[in-house]
Amino acid sequence: MEKKLIGCPVCIEHKKYSRNALLFNLGFVCDARAKACALEPILESGFISNKESKQKLVPIMTILLEELNAKGKCTLPIDESNTIHLKVIEQRPDPPIVQEYDVPVFTQNKDDFFNSQWDLTTQQILPYIDGFRHVQKISAEADVELNLVRIAVQNLLYYGVVTLVSILQYSNVYCTTPKVQDVVDDKCLQEECLSYVTKQGHKRASLRDVFQLYCGLSPGTTVRDLISRYTLQLQRVDERRLIQFGLMKGLIRRLQKYPVKVARDERSLPARLYTGCHSYDEICCKTGGWLWQHECVEKLNVHAILSASAGQEQLLTELLVSHAKIPVLIGELISAEVWKHKVFPVLCQLEDFHPSSTFPIYVVLHHEASIINLLETVFFHKEICESAEDSILDLIDYCHRKLTLLAARSASGQAVTQQELHPQQLAIQEMQKQAEMMEFEISLKALSVLRFITDQVDSLPLSALTRMLSTHNLPCLLVELVEHCPWSRREAGKLKKFENGAWHVVPPEDQMKMTKLDGQVWLALLNLLLSPKCQQKYHFDGFNKSQLLKVPIIWDHIIKKNAGKWKAIAKHQAKHAFSPTEEELKLQAHRWAQVYSLDVLEALAPEKPRCRVCGAEAAKRCSRCRNEWYCTR
């Protein structure tokens, strides 16, 4: 029967009963999967068998009898802190089992419901029910256990508050049902539909456009195809709410896909789902979630590198653009960054957190590096940059944050080195060191991505130029990188430069050569300063000019400016700088004596002079040597 029974024997003593007592068993019948912990205190407290509380049964039963028959609902005050609300409801069939990939959507206006009428779990998830988040995502964002969310949504489904639709993806395929004709025949449905699908802040959509869009859904046509074909009709229609309304009213239906893998590895979880019995939505929610997504990103990253090295990255570029994945990757990149700066430090400070393996944490840290490396590989192409759309602003902000951190560390002399990890160190400490080293390499990748963005300044939106030139003043930031050169350092008298993921000693004959990273900075400056479109936007005030005049590398600038003049310079300085007359020497000596005056140095000294004989504080100094102090003659 799949039922659970909770019982408590009760004895009510009275002379009117045979044997002067009524013996019975009070029980609750529940579903086998239901949590009965909330019902157990009712039985354990002995409310019905207790002599004091037993006297309340008569008025309680009277209220139940009268109010339920008259009003269909009643309120039972049990004591000062407990009240029971009961209501006679229409008998409905059991709702379907809610899966983690189902998307709940309100059948009525959400504002019409009062949060106080629902249990605490339902109150917590209500703000996240928007018709687009699936149950698993609601569970993650509301921080509620998945099974509790499923039960709460099933309860809402039972009362007709919500209905379930499939996950909306732009690769989905839908087709119309015979009910689509009701949009033309039913005036009330027309009004409801047009009000629901019209974009906020726009004029009311026309029935002709909406009906044409519904009829455009057919087998083989994805939502993305529909958008590209009916751009004019979608100017006032929200395509997401259009699909949502059609599914709710049965005007359209989803054509599900059930993948089948021909050569299956039964040990692999994804392979066990590729049997033709599991839809795309179910597979997306059951294949390890984020870790599976990271694996796909990592494979895509490797494929991009191999394709670029072979000059065959065109196919990958077209796929990323056609499936609109660049904004998704940028969103993932920033999410990984936020995790690293907000969650990871807290994780490291937990006293009771001693993981047996830090590999999962490393995977999350490495996720950001994988995405920025992938973007560096593909952003060389103009169409990739254009497909980023508004998310290009977020990517510019991301690059600015990374370059600012890079310049700040270099200016303060904080060099990032490959630190040796010791076995006796805690695993978390090792992970922190790895994260620091990884941050340096990510910042260098961000520099390359920014340079590729500046290559396409003519096709970027105006807001992107404003963000780079006015908001962040990227030319001045790039000058700081040229001046401090974070990818170059001296160690034990040798010049080292960071290239291809490692520090290399530069031989003397190659020290004047420009590295790839130097070239990225100079090319970005060239694009931002000499492009006509940028020159119109950038304000060359006094500060910006003073910063930009520092652009030439000092060493290289001096070498080029004085090439072939070293002998003449030496002769000139030998004659005019290093051969002073006797009077000039005396004048210089007097000036240096004032600079290094003993009185001035003594005023700066932290301790007062002491007598050489007794060690007490001395106020007098020898007039001959001017070095020794004494307290008395």
C-alpha positions, -999 to +999 in steps of 0.1 A: +000+000+000+030+023+004+015+039+035+028+047+070+007+043+101+015+062+134-007+051+163-012+058+200-035+038+223-061+060+242-083+053+272-112+076+281-127+066+315-164+072+321-192+052+336-214+055+305-190+032+287-191-005+291-164-015+315-164+022+324-138+031+297-135+036+260-104+021+245-093+030+210-062+037+190-056+072+176-036+069+143-024+089+114-021+074+080+006+090+058+024+083+026+054+060+030+078+087+020+063+114+041+082+128+071+061+120+101+083+137+127+058+167+128+029+143+138+047+123+164+046+151+191+008+151+189+007+115+199+036+116+224+021+146+243-010+125+252-033+155+246-064+133+242-056+110+271-045+137+295-071+146+321-065+183+319-065+186+281-093+160+277-118+186+289-112+207+258-123+180+235-160+188+238-157+225+227-132+215+200-155+189+185-184+214+187-165+240+167-155+214+142-191+203+137-207+237+134-181+257+115-170+231+090-206+224+080-215+261+079-184+278+064-162+249+052-133+261+074-126+267+111-099+279+135-093+259+167-075+277+195-058+248+214-038+269+239-018+301+241+008+290+216-010+265+193-039+271+169-052+247+142-066+259+109-088+235+090-105+238+057-128+215+036-113+213+002-123+199-031-111+163-036-085+164-063-064+137-079-029+132-067-005+156-085+023+141-106+057+136-090+078+167-095+112+160-111+143+182-106+142+193-143+105+205-141+099+243-143+070+256-121+051+286-133+022+304-116-012+300-131-023+333-116-007+365-106+019+357-079+012+389-061-023+377-053-010+351-029-001+359+007+032+343+018+018+338+053-007+312+042+021+288+031+046+268+051+081+281+057+097+260+029+071+273+004+076+309+016+114+305+010+111+292-026+082+315-038+105+344-049+124+320-071+095+306-090+095+327-122+085+302-149+121+298-161+141+283-131+138+245-128+134+228-095+171+220-091+181+256-097+154+268-073+168+244-047+204+258-052+195+295-053+170+293-024+193+271-003+166+245+003+171+208+002+160+194-032+134+169-019+118+196+002+115+218-029+099+190-048+073+184-021+065+221-018+061+225-056+039+193-056+017+209-029+013+240-050+006+218-080-022+200-060-040+233-052-037+245-088-014+274-079+013+264-104+017+242-134+048+225-148+065+232-181+098+221-196+131+239-194+133+267-220+164+265-241+169+282-275+178+248-290+144+234-281+119+224-308+082+230-304+051+224-326+016+237-325-015+217-313-051+220-326-058+243-296-038+271-313-070+279-332-085+291-299-062+321-300-082+334-330-117+322-318-116+330-281-116+367-274-108+362-237-078+340-245-067+366-270-066+394-244-048+371-219-023+360-244-014+395-257-011+409-222+012+380-212+036+380-241+040+418-247+074+431-237+074+455-208+076+492-218+064+484-254+032+489-272+007+460-271+017+432-295-007+425-324-026+392-326-013+387-362+023+387-350+016+364-321-003+339-342+023+340-369+050+332-344+031+303-330+025+289-365+062+293-372+070+266-346+073+233-364+094+202-363+130+210-372+127+246-362+144+257-330+136+287-310+168+303-322+157+297-358+123+313-350+140+344-336+162+348-367+133+344-391+107+366-374+128+395-361+102+421-371+073+403-353+094+399-321+100+436-317+071+438-292+069+401-282+089+384-255+098+350-270+104+334-236+069+343-223+054+334-257+067+298-253+057+298-217+021+309-224+018+284-252+028+255-230+006+265-201-025+268-224-017+237-245-013+258-277+021+242-284+040+212-272+077+204-268+093+178-290+116+161-266+150+145-276+161+112-261+198+107-269+211+072-276+248+064-275+257+035-298+289+024-281+282+026-244+305+024-214+282+011-187+305+024-160+300+060-171+270+079-156+263+099-188+265+066-209+238+050-186+215+079-194+220+077-232+196+048-236+168+066-253+147+067-221+160+100-207+153+134-222+178+162-226+164+181-196+168+151-174+204+144-186+213+181-180+202+178-144+217+144-136+251+144-153+271+158-123+259+194-128+288+218-126+316+192-127+302+179-160+300+214-174+336+220-164+347+189-181+330+201-213+347+235-210+380+218-205+376+196-236+364+226-256+395+245-245+419+217-256+400+214-289+403+252-294+440+251-289+446+222-312+423+238-339+441+271-336+475+255-339+464+238-371+446+269-384+412+251-384+393+270-357+366+283-381+342+255-373+345+260-335+340+297-340+308+292-360+294+268-334+301+292-305+285+321-323+254+302-336+247+287-302+252+320-284+277+305-260+301+334-256+278+353-232+274+320-213+312+316-210+316+352-198+290+346-171+307+314-160+341+333-159+328+360-136+310+335-114+343+316-110+360+349-101+334+358-075+337+323-060+374+326-057+372+360-040+342+355-018+339+318-010+374+303-012+388+326+015+360+316+039+365+280+030+402+282+039+394+297+073+370+270+084+386+252+114+367+220+109+374+217+072+401+192+066+395+176+032+412+143+024+417+156-012+418+192-025+413+182-061+377+193-062+386+227-049+415+229-075+390+221-102+368+251-093+399+273-091+411+260-125+377+266-140+384+304-144+418+297-160+402+273-185+375+297-196+399+327-199+423+305-219+394+295-242+383+331-247+419+341-255+420+315-282+387+324-299+385+362-293+410+367-322+380+365-345+357+395-350+325+375-350+332+361-316+337+396-302+304+408-318+285+377-305+293+387-269+268+415-272+261+434-239+282+409-219+313+425-235+310+452-209+313+426-181+343+411-198+360+445-201+353+451-163+368+416-156+400+424-176+403+458-159+402+441-125+428+416-134+452+442-149+448+465-120+457+437-096+487+429-118+499+465-120+495+470-082+515+439-073+543+448-097+544+484-084+547+472-048+574+447-057+553+416-051+568+391-076+549+359-082+572+329-083+568+292-086+569+284-048+580+250-037+553+231-018+564+211+012+546+179+023+543+190+059+522+220+049+484+217+052+465+209+020+446+242+022+478+262+024+491+244-007+459+253-025+462+290-015+497+291-030+485+274-062+456+299-064+481+328-061+503+314-089+472+308-110+459+343-105+491+357-121+487+336-153+450+344-155+458+381-154+482+377-183+455+359-203+431+388-195+456+411-211+455+392-243+417+391-243+416+429-238+440+434-267+418+413-290+388+434-279+406+466-288+413+452-322+375+454-329+369+489-316+351+499-348+324+471-343+321+475-306+290+492-291+295+528-280+290+518-243+320+495-246+343+523-258+330+545-230+337+518-205+373+513-217+382+550-222+362+570-197+352+546-169+384+526-166+409+548-184+426+518-198+454+537-217+468+549-183+465+514-169+484+499-198+511+525-194+516+513-158+521+478-171+547+491-196+565+510-169+566+482-143+566+451-166+552+424-142+563+396-165+600+406-161+622+405-130+658+402-119+669+374-097+705+368-086+717+393-111+700+376-140+670+389-160+640+365-161+609+369-182+576+350-180+567+333-212+547+302-222+537+295-186+571+296-170+600+320-160+630+318-183+665+333-179+671+358-208+706+357-223+723+391-226+719+393-263+681+389-261+674+412-233+664+441-256+639+419-275+602+425-270+582+396-257+547+386-267+532+402-236+550+435-243+535+434-278+500+428-264+503+460-243+517+481-272+491+469-296+463+476-272+476+511-267+479+516-304+442+506-309+430+528-280+450+559-289+452+560-327+418+547-337+397+576-349+367+564-330+387+562-298+403+596-303+368+612-304+359+595-270+392+598-250+398+630-231+434+641-232+436+661-201+468+670-181+469+638-161+463+615-191+490+633-211+515+630-183+508+593-180+509+587-217+543+605-221+557+578-198+548+552-224+583+546-240+603+520-220+630+541-202+659+518-210+650+513-247+642+550-251+676+561-238+695+534-258+678+546-290+681+583-283+719+581-276+729+554-300+764+561-314+771+590-290+785+572-260+821+583-266+812+619-271+791+619-240+820+604-220+843+630-232+819+658-225+812+646-190+849+640-183+856+676-191+826+694-176+813+671-149+843+652-135+870+679-137+860+707-113+883+735-102+895+739-066+868+766-058+841+744-073+852+715-051+851+736-020+816+749-029+804+713-035+820+701-002+802+729+017+769+720+001+773+683+008+783+692+044+750+710+048+731+681+034+748+656+057+752+679+088+758+660+120+733+682+138+706+673+113+715+636+116+715+638+154+680+654+154+668+624+134+685+599+158+661+581+181+684+582+212+702+613+228+740+613+230+756+599+261+789+606+280+818+584+270+830+581+306+799+576+328+772+568+302+748+595+314+730+619+289+755+644+276+749+680+265+784+689+255+806+678+226+844+679+221+853+711+202+883+694+185+870+661+171+833+670+172+826+633+178+829+626+215+803+638+241+807+645+279+785+656+308+810+676+329+846+688+325 
